[in-house]
Amino acid sequence: MIKRSWAKQRQCDETVFLAERLSADTFPAGSVSGRGVSAALLFLAACTALTPLITRKACAQTLISSKPGSATPSAVPATTFNIPAGSLSDALVAFSTQAHAPLTSQAPMLAGRTTGGLHGRFAPSEALARLLNGTGLTYLPDGAHAYKIVPASTAIMLGPVRVAGNMQSRVPATAMIGNLPSALPGGEIARGGQLGMLGNRDVMDTPFNQTSYTEEFIEKRQIRSIRDALKDDPSVRAGFATGSAGVERLQIRGFNIDNVDISYGGLYGMMPFGGITAELAERVEVLRGPAALLNGMSPGGAVGGVVNIVPKRAGDKPLSKIEADYTSNAQFGGHADVGRRFGKEKQLGVRVNGMIRSGPTAIPYNAMKTALVGSGVDLRLHRLRLSTDFGYQYRDIEGVLPFFQLASGIPVPDAARAKRNFNLPGTYLHGEDIFGVFRGEFDLFRNFTAYGSVGVHDYSLKGAYFQQIVVNDLQGDSRGATPVGVGQRARYLTAEVGVRGKVVSGPVTQDLAFSANRLDLDFGRLFGVNTGLPAYNLNIYKGAGTFSSGNQISVPNHVGTTSVSTLSSLAFVDTISALDKRIQVTAGLRVQRVQSANTGSDHVGTKTGVYDRTAVSPSVLAVFKPLKNVSIYGNWIQGLQQGTVVASTYANSGQIFAPYKSTQYEVGVKADLKKFIVTFDVFQISQPSTVTDVNTNTMSVNGRQRNRGLELNIAGEIVHGLRATGGVMLLDPILTHTQGGATDGQRAANASPLNFNMGLDYDLPFVRGLSVTADVMYTHSEYIETGANRRSIPGWVRLDMGARYAMKNPAFKDGKLSFLLNVDNITNERYWNSGGYNYLSLSAPRTVRFAVMADF
């Protein structure tokens, strides 16, 4: 009898809850009208029909108490919460105690789940929604100031829970705007990230090895560039040195990726050309391996992985942050970051972010000035969400660092003695980037969301520099190459539309996604004529040079269009899940079209070297969870690169090769150990290339490089107060098919066979607010060329360390003051980096950064 009465009471409670949702959606708080009275009468009739054995008086009283202005859980005054990250079960006990709010739940439902914790003043309903965010659970009202914890799928049947002041709780899983995955305990790594057209996914439901570094990780280490934000990733290595004429190149799983291949909220071509300032990012997500199905072909055709920058957004808690900083040797700067949300339910968010730094760096004869202005605005309504992002970046390098190139037969110079830069007056590189992205999402109906994005990016670059210094003998005597004067400009215009949806058919769930995207690039580059300038000689160990005519380098003033290209594609993906997502199988197909042409050679824009080809790229992905906290995953996926138009010197001149397909096979396992996640995987990527048959003088796509490897990664809070991120990668990069088989079986150049990285962040228990960091990086020796008598650069180890102290801001009640000190390359190790093309650059010297940051 008691059980039967409880079931009937629950039915009434859930009916009341549904009516509250309908009432809240239909009638704003504080409004009482004839329609409201009519709705009340209709509800009372429904309550009577649905629960005839429950007294009408009880339902009526419940309805009256839920009218606007009455005491509901969301109307309870704000309370100060101090709940640490960790076990969700422990966090809910703390919430119930601090909010004086009874909670009911089933213990098995909470087992193994974690939360990021909560600190600050919130209404109890908002605090509970934050604690449950990303856990797969939600809550229902359970009487006066009481709550019931239920699976999110149960709440969906009743309609989305809407909590005033917490817009994320009303965003469907198919959305991207306002649906940022929560962070792991410790706050440095997110427990999910973007999978291109598939949207955001939890790391345990992701069939790839993926890591998402948060803004907190970047801030603690005072990281200046997106490339440095990945310094604890063993699968990632940097190429050209910062301050050189090269872009800040990355390498993932042994393959290069340039800035044009870094996406911004999933869109390619939007990021600054030369280097990307870290202040731009809310998160930096790394997906290892090719991802043509998920994102389409990138402008540079990167196959090693995808780096995605998540734009900054205003959170529910107001943000006001200013920083003054110093970087050795005499570079000063500042940073300001302000975010607010407006509206009764905080529908409108505005985030404004600015930075400037200027002065000499720790490298001799080198100075940099960098400025950034960024803004993000988002509007989140009941079924519609809009956002726009704008950015402007200025980057100026004075005293451009040259690359080192080795003459034939000359051993690799001694890095301990070589100078990093030389006094070559008049060298500079100026770059300006302006970009903007608009996004929109609309919920067509329950579990189906249509979305669209459009973005534009303009950049201009001018430079005068000596690109490389050729080392001619063992004593370090060298000769400078002809100086370069270059003008370069480009405009990227990109757009994407798509639909993401979920269909539930009994025990089987289908997640469907369709995407169509297009990227247009208008590119121009022109070199000045500098062949008449005198050559210069120097010694890389002594540094004595004879060239002093840097200001005479000719740089073009006007640059027109020299090439155009278009990347367009259509894709469809279907993910079938069963047994509460314990089994997930994804199959998809992308049809990619690549068009390009050179223009302007005859000054009237006639197109030459036209390329127009299409490729079909299928993929299969799978996730299996033998245990709730263990995922076994696998993927077969491809990367795409533009094919070659055979030159006139070959017998098959004019033949156009279809886009090259690089194929990856990967199998891995992930373990969610509550506060941290461990990932282990093995992979193989095969990249095709062209070779020539010398007997027939024909070019064909028969070359191949095969990279096999294994990775072990860890991320999260190992024990209370100790956070770790990093791991190890073993790589076997082999040339399997080469020109005439001459170098078959050789290890590929510019790829280390062993990388180890580990970043640690520890809160010292004996001094409240004091923390220390340590980041160690090891790279094995690697070849810099193929063929006979190969040369290699030695392996190296680098150690970065830091400390920070946080205290209450005496001028503001809820603010804090932070003092941060970080030292890169603390032992001042000198080692060579390889950027490809037989170019070497020296490591950056010991660099000290200090900052004072105020939150208020």
N, C-alpha and C positions, 0 to 999 in steps of 0.2 A: 504494500500500500504506500509506504513512504517513497519507494523508488518510482512508483507510478506518478505520484503527486509531483515529485521533483522533475520528471520528464515533462509534465504538462506545464509546470512553472517555467522551465527552460524555453518551451515553445512560446509562451507569452513574452518572456524576456527578449527572445530573438525577434519576435514580431514588433515589439516596442522599439527595439534597436533599429529595425528596418524603417519604421515610421519616422524615427528621429532623423535618419539619414535623408529620407524624402523631404521631411519638413525643413531640414537645414539647407538642402539644395534649392528648395522652392521659395522659402521665405527667409530673408535676411534677419539676423539677430535684431531684436528690438522692434520688429514690425508685427502688428496684430491687425488683421483685417477680416472682412467677411469671408474671404477665401480661406483664411486660417481656421475660422470656426467650422467652415464646411469640411475642410480636411480633417479636423478633429472628429467631427461626427462620422465621416467615412471610416476613419481609423477605428472608432469605437465599434462600428458595425462589423468591421473586419475582425477585430479582436473577439467579438461575440461569436462570429461564425467559425473562427478557427479553434477557439478554446471554449466550448460551451460548458465544460465542467469547472472552469476557473471563474471566480466571481467577477462580474462586470465592474464592480466597485474597485477591485485591485487594478484592473487594466486602466480604468479611468484615472485613478490616482497616479498611476505611472505616467500616463499621457500628460496630465496637468503638470507634473514635476519636470517634464521634458520641454515645456514651452520655452521660447526665448525669454531670457532673463531669469529663469528659475535656476535652482542649484543643480547643475550637472557636473560630471567629473571635469569637463574642460573649463568650467567657470571657477574652479577652486583657485584661490590665490597662489602665486608662484612660491616655490620653496627652493631653498639652497640645497643642491645635491653634491655629494662628494663620493663618487662610486668608482673604484679603480677598475681598469681593464682586467679581463680574465674570464672565469667561469660565468656563464649566463645565470646559472642557478644561484650562485653566491651574489651576483649583482642584483637579482630580483629580490632576494631576501633583504639586501641593503636598501633597495628602493622602497619596499613595503615599510621598513622601519622608519626611514627618513621622511616618507610622504604620509605616514600614518594611514596607509591605504591597504586594505586586505587584498590579497592576490590568491587566485586558485589556478592550478595547473596540474598536469600529469607529469610525474617525475621522468618517465622514459622520454617524454617529448623534449626535455631540457638536456638530456645526457649528451655530452660531447660538444655542446654549443658554447661559443664564446661571444663576448661583446667588447667593444672598444672603450667602455666606461663612460662616465658622465661627470662633468664638473661645471657648476654655475647655477643660476636661478632659472627655473622653468616651472610652468604649470605641470602638475603630475602627469596628465595625459601626454603632454609633449615630451616629458622626460622618459616616460615608458616607451613611446614610439621611437625615440632615439636609441634606447638600449636594445630594442628589438630589431632595429634596422639591419638588414643583411643576414638575419638569422633564419629566415623562412617562417617566422612566427609573427603574429600580431595579437591584438587584444580586443575584447568586447567589454562594454560596461556590464557590471554584475552587481547592480544595486547602487545605493548611495555611496559615492567615493570608493567603489570597489571595482576590481577588474578581473577578467578571466583571460588567460593565455590560451590561444588556439592557433592551429596551423594557418598560414596565410591563405591556403586554398579554401579553408572553411569560411574565412571572412569574405572572400571573393563572391561566394554564393549569396551573401547578404548585401553585396555592394561594397565599394571601397570605403575604408575607414577614413574620415576626414578630421584631422586634428588641427585646430586653429593654431597658427604659428609654425607648423611643420609641414611644408608643402611636399616634401619628399615622400611622406607617408601616403599621399594620394596619387602618386605617379605610378602608372602600371609598369610591369616588368618589361614590356616591349618598348618603353621609352628610353631615350638617351639623356635628354635635357632634365636636369634635376634628379638624376638616378645614379649618382656616383657611388660605386661600391665602397663599403666601409673598410677601415684600416685594420690590420692585425694589431694585437696588443703591442704597445710600444709606439705605434703611430707612424713608423718609418716606411712600411710596406703595406700596400693595399691587398685585400684578399680577393681581388678581382680586377678585371680590366676590359678594354674594348676589343672585340673580335670583328672589326670591320662591319660588314653589313649585318652580322649576327647580333650586334649591340653588346651591352655589357654582360659578362658572365663571371660567376664565382670561379676562383682558381681551381676548385675541385671538379668543376663541370667543364673545364677548358681542355681540349685535346691537344695542347701544346705546352711547351715550357715557356712560361710567361712571368715577368716580374714587373710590378708597378711601384715606382719610387715616388713617395709623396713629397709635398711641399715642406713638410717637417724635416724629412731627411736632407733636403737641399739646404734648408735654413740652418740646421745645426752645424753643418760643415762649411757654411759660407761659400757654397759652390757658385761659380761665376758663369759657367756655360753648360749647356745641355750635355755636351760631350763629357764634361767632368762629373755630371750627375750619375754617370754609368761606370765610375771608376771601380766600384766594388763588384762588377759583373765579370765573371771569368770568361764568358763567351764573347766579350767586347774588348777591342783594343783600339787605341787612337793611332792615327796616321801622321799627317803633317803637323808640325809644331804650331801652337798658337803664336801669331805674330809673323808668320811666313805668308807668302803669296797664295798658298794652297788653302782650300776650304778645310774646315775642321772635320776631316774624314774619320769615319768609324769603320771598324771591321767586326762583323758578326759571323761566328763559325767559319772564319777564314776567308770571307768574301767582303768586298768593300761596299760601303753605303755612304753616299754624300748627303749634304743638307737637302738637296732637292728631293731625296727619297724619304725624308722625315715628314710625317703627316701631322696636321693640326686639327684635332677633333675628327680624325678620319679622312681629311682631305689633303691630297698631295699638292705640292707646289706653292704652299702658302708661307713657308718659313723663310727667314732671312738667308741670303745666299752664302755669305762668308762664314758666319758663326752665329749661334743662337744664344741669347742671354738667358740664364736660368730663371730670372725673375718673371719670365713670361709664363711659366708653367705651374699649374696646380698639381699635375702629376706627369711623370715621364714613364711611359709604358714600353717595355721591350718584349716583343714576341720573336722568339728565335726560330729561324727557318723561313723559307719562302711562303708567300701568302697571296698568290694571285687570285684565288677564289674569294678570299675575304675582302680584299682591298682593291683588286685590279692591278694593272701594271703601273709601276711608279715611273716618273720621268726618266730616271737614270737606270732603270731596269735592275734594281738591287734584288738579290736572291738570298742573301744570308739571313735576313730578318727584317722586321718592321719596328721602327721607333715612332711612337705616337705621343704628341704633346697634348695634354688635356688643358683647355683654357681655364683661367681663374674665374671663379664665380663667388658672388656674395653668399655667405652662409646665414643661417637664422640668427646667429649671434653677431652683433655689430663688431666690425673690425676697424681698428685705427692703429697703424703701426708706422713708426718712423725709425730710420737707422742712419747712423754716421759711421763710416768705415775707412780703414787705411789698409793699403797693400804695398808691400815693399817693391821698389825701393822708396818711392815718394809719390804714390798714387792715392789720391783721396776721392771720396765719393759719398753718396747718400742714396737712400731708398725710402720711398713712402708708399704705403698700401692701405687703401680705405675701402671698406665694403659695408653696404647697408641694404636692408630689405624694407619695403614699404607696403602698406595696405593692411587691412584687418587680418588677412591670412598670409601676409608677407608674400603677396603674389609677385611684386616687382622687386628685382634685385639689381643693384648697381655696384660694380667693383672697378676702382681706378687705381692704377699701379704705375709708378714712375721711378726711374733710376738714372743716375749719371755718375761716371767715374772718369778721372783724367790724371795723367802724369806718367813719369818714367816707370818702367817695370823693373823686375829683378834682372833682366837681361841687358847687358851693356848696349848702348846706342839705340835702344828700343823704347818707344813710348806709345801708349794707347789711350784713346778717348772713346768711351762708349756711352750711349744714351738710349733710353727706352721709355716710351709712353704707351701704355696699354689700357684698354677699357673693355669690360664685359657687362652687358645688360641682358637680363632675361626676364620674361613675363610668363608666369605659370597660372593658367586658368583651369577651369574644371576639365575640359577636354582638349584645350589648345595650349601649346607651349611654344614660345618664340625666344630666340636669343640672337644677339649680334656681338661680334668681337672686332675690335679695331686695334691696330698696332703700328707703331713707327719706331724703327731702330736706326741709329746712326753709329757707324764704326769707322774709326780712323786709326791707322797704324803709321807711325813715323819710324824710320829705320827698319825697313822690312828685312826679316831674317832670310838669308839665302839657303838653298838646299845644297847638299854636298853630293857630288857625283864622282865616281872613281874611273880613272883611265884604265884601259885594258891591262890586266896583270898586276895592278897595284893592290896590295892588301888593304883591308879595312883599317883606317887610321885609329890611333889610340884616342878613345873618347875622353880619357882622363886629362889629356893635354890640349885637345882641340878647343879653339875658341868658338863660342856660340854665335857671335856676331862681330861685324867689322865696321869700322868708321867709313861708310860710303855715303857721303852727303846727298841729300835731295831725294832719297827713296821714300816712297809713301804708297799707301793704299787706302782710298776713301770709298766707303760704301754706304748707301742709304736704301732702306727697305720700308715700304708702306703697304699694309695689307688689311683686308677686312673680310669677314665671313658672316653671312646671315643664315640662320637655321630656323626651321619650323617643324612642329609635330602636331598631328591631330589624331585623336582616338576615334576611329571610324565607328567602332562598337567594342564591346568588351573583349579585351585581349587582342585587338587589332589596331595597329598604329601606322599611319602614313606619315612619311617624313620627306623633307627636301632641304637641300643646302646649296648655297651659291657663294663663291669666294673669288676675290681678285687680289693679285699681288704684283706690285711694280717694284723693280729694283734698278739701281744704277751703280756702276763701279768704275772708278778711274785709278790707275796706278802707274808708278814708275819705279822699277826695281830691277835687281840682278837676280834672275831666277835661280841659277845654279853656279857653283864654283867647282871646277873640275880639278881633282887632286891628281898630280902627275908623277909624284915619286914618293919614296919612303920618308923623305925629310919633310914632307908636307908642302912642298912648293906647288902652287896652284895657279890657275888662270881663270879669270871670270868670263862667263859667257856674254854674248852681246846683250846689252840692257834691253828691257822690255818696257814699252809704253803702250798701255792698253786702255781702251774704253769699251765698256760692256753694259748692256741694258737688256731687260726682259720684262715681259708681261705674261703672267699666268692667269687664265680665267677658267674656273672649274665649277661644275655643278653636279649634283646627285639627287635622285629621287628614288623612293623605295617604299616598301611595305614590310612590316614585321608583324607576325600574328601567331596565335596559339589556338589549336583545336584539340579539345579533349574528347576522346571516344572511349568511354569506359576506362579500362586500365591503361590505355595507350594515349600518349600525348604527342602531338605533332607541332613543332615550332617551324614555321614557314617564313622565308625571307626572299624578297625580290628586290633587285637593285639595278638601276641604270645610271651610268656616270659618264662624264666627258671632261677632258682637260685640253685646253688650247694654249699653246705656247708660241709667242712671238718673240724671237731672240735676235739680238744683234751684237756683234763683236768686231772691233777694228783695231789693228795694231799700227803704231807709228813707225816711221822709217828711221832706224837708229844705226844702220850698218856703218855709217861714217864716223861714229864715235870711237875714240881710242880704246884699245883693250887695256886691261889692268891685271897686274900680277900681285899676288900676296902669298903668305905662308900661313896655313891654318893653325900652326902652333905659335907663330910669332905675331901674326896679324898685321905686318907692315904692308901697306898697299900703296899704289902709285896713282890710282884713279881719283880725280877730284872734280868731275864734270857732271855730277848727278843732276844739277838743275838744268842741264842741256838736253835731257831725255825728252824726246818728242812724244806727246800724248794727244790722241785725237780729241777734238772738242765735240764733234757731232757723230753719232752712231745711228745708222739706219737698221733696217731689218736684214739679216743675213740668212735666217732659216725660220721655218714655221713647222709646227708638228701638232698633231691631234691624237689623243688617246681616248677611245670610247669603248664601252663594253656593256653587256647585259649579263646578269647572273641570277641564278635561282638556287636556293638551298632548302633542304628539308631535313629536319632533325626528328627522329622518332625515338621517344622515351617510354620506358615501361618500368614497372616495379618501383614506383616512387623515384624515378630518375636514376635507379641503380644501373640501368642499361640505357645508353644513348648512342645512336648511330646516325651520323650525318653524311648525306650525299649531296653534291652540288655540282654545278657546271657554270663556267664563265666563258662567254664568247667575247674575245678581245680584238679590236681593230686598231692598227697602228698606221698612221699616215704622217709623212714628213716630206719636206722639200727644201732645198737651198734656194735662196732668192737674192736678187740684187746684184749679181755678178755683172750684169750688163747695164746697171743703173736705172732700169725701168721695171724691175721686179719680176722678170721672167723666171719661172721655176725650173730648176735643174735638179738632177739626182732625185727624182720623185720616188717615194716609197709608199706602198699601199698594200698591206697584207693583213690577214685575219688568222687568229689561232683560237682553237677550242681547248679549254683547260678544265678537265674534270678533277674532282677530289673526293676522297672518302675519309671520314674521321670517326673515331669511336671512343667512348668512355665506359668503363665497367667498374662498379663499386662492389667488390666482394664484402667489404665492411663499410660502415657508415663514414668512417674517417680515412678510408683508403680508396684511391682511384687508380685504375690501370687504364692507360690511354694509348692510342696509336693514331697515326695519320699518314696518308699518302696524298701529297699536295705538290703543286708545281709553282715555279716562278717564271716570269716572262721577261725577255729582253728583245729589243728591236733587232731584227736580222740585218744582214749585210747586203748592199748592192755591189756586185762584183765589179772591180775597177777595169779600166780599158786595157791594162797590161796583161790580162788573162785571156785564155782562149774562150772561156764562157762569159766574156764581158757583158755586163748589163743584166745578168741573172739576179733576180731578187729572192733572197732567202726569207722564208716565213719566220716570224718571231721565234727566238730560241727558247726552248722549254727546259728549265732546270727542275729536276724531280727529287723530292725528298721522301724517304721512308723513316719513320720515327716511332719508337715504342718507349713508354716510360711509366713510372709509378710515382704517385704522390701520397704522402701521409700527413694528415692534419692532426697535429699533436696539441690541440687546443690553443696554445699560445704561439706556436710557430709551425711552419710547413716545410717539409723536406721533399725534394724532387730529384729523381734519378731517371736518366733517359739515355738511350743510344740512338744514333741517327746516321743517315747517309744522304748526302746531297751530290748529285751529278750535274755538272754544268758543261754544256756543249760549247765548242769554239770552231773556228775555221782552220783548215789546213790546206796545203797546196800539193798536188801531185806534180812533181817536177818532170815526169815523163810526158804528161799531156798538157802541162801548164794550165791546169784547171783548179779552181778553188771549190771546196766543198765543206759542209758542216759535219766533219768526221772527227774533230778534236774533242777531247773530254778530260775534265778534271773531276776527281771523285774525292770528296771530303767525308771521311768516316770519323765518328767521335763518340764520346760519352761525357755526360755532364752530371755533376752532383751539386745541388743548390740547397741553401737553407735560408730562411727568412722569418723574422719574428722575434719574440721575446723568449730567450732560452730559459732563463730563470728570472725571478722578479728583479727588475732593475737592470738587467743585462740584455741588450738587443744585438742581434747579429744578422748580417746579410752578406752573402758571398758563396764561394764554393770552388770547384775545380773543373776544368775542361781538358780532356785528352783528345788530341786531334791528329788524324792521319791523312794529310792532304796529298794525294798521289795523282800524277799525270798518267792517265791510262792510255790515251791515244794522242800522239803528237806528230809533228811534221816528219814524215818518213820513219816514224818510230824511234827517232834519235834519242829522245829523252823519256821514253816510256818507262814507268816505274820510279821516276825521280820524285822526291818530295817537292810539292809546289812551293814557289818562292813567296816570301812575305807572309808566311803563316807559321805561327809558333805551334809546336806539337804539344806543349804543356803550359797552361795558364792556371795560376792560383790567385784568388782574391778573397779577402775577408775584411769586413768592416765591423767593428765593435763599438758599442755605445753603452756606457755604464754610469748609473747614478750612484755616486759615492754615499754609503750609508751613514758615515760619521759627520757629513756636512750637508745639511738640507739645502737643496737647490744647486749643488755642485755636481757636474757630470764631466766625463772625459770620453774622448773618442780615439780610435786607432784604426787606420786602414792600411793593410799591407797588400802589395801587388807583386807577383812574380811572373816573369815571362821567360820562357826557355829561348835558347839561341835559335835563329832562323836564317835560312838562305835568302839572299837578296837577288838571285838570278837563277836561270836554268842553264843546262849545258855542261860541258867539261870544265874542270878547274873552278868549280863553284866557290863563291865567297859567301861568308855568313857573318852576321853580327852576334856578339856574345849575349847571353842571357843577362837579366838584370832583376834587382829587387828594389822596391821603393817603399818607404814608410811615411805615412802622413799621420799627424797627431793633433789633437785639439782639446780644449777645455772650455766650459761655459758655466756661468753662474747666474741664476735667476733669483730675483727678490721682488717683494711687493713694491709697486710704484707708489712712493709716498704722496704723490700729487693726485692720484686717482684711486678710488676705492677698489675697483676690480682690475686694475692694470698691473703690469709688472715691468721691471727693468732687467735686461739681460746683457751680460758682458761675455763676448765670444772671442776666443783666440784659437786660430788654426794655423798650423805650419805644414806646408806640403814639402815632400822630399826633405825630411828633417835631417837626414845624414848627408845631404847634398851630393847624392850619387850622380855620376855622369855616365850616360849610356846612349846608344844609338836607337832611334826609332826609324822604321822603314815605312815609307808612304807609297811604295810601288814605283814603277818606272826607273828603278835603280837610284831613287832619290833617298838620301839619308838626312835626318835632322837630329840635332842634339836635344837631350832632355832639358826640361826647364830646371833652373837652379832652385835652391831652397827659397821658398816664398812664404812670407809671414802675412797673415791677415788678422786684423783686429777690428771689432765692431762693438758699438753700444746701441742697443735696440730698446725702444720703449713701446709698450702696448698700453693703450688707454681707451 
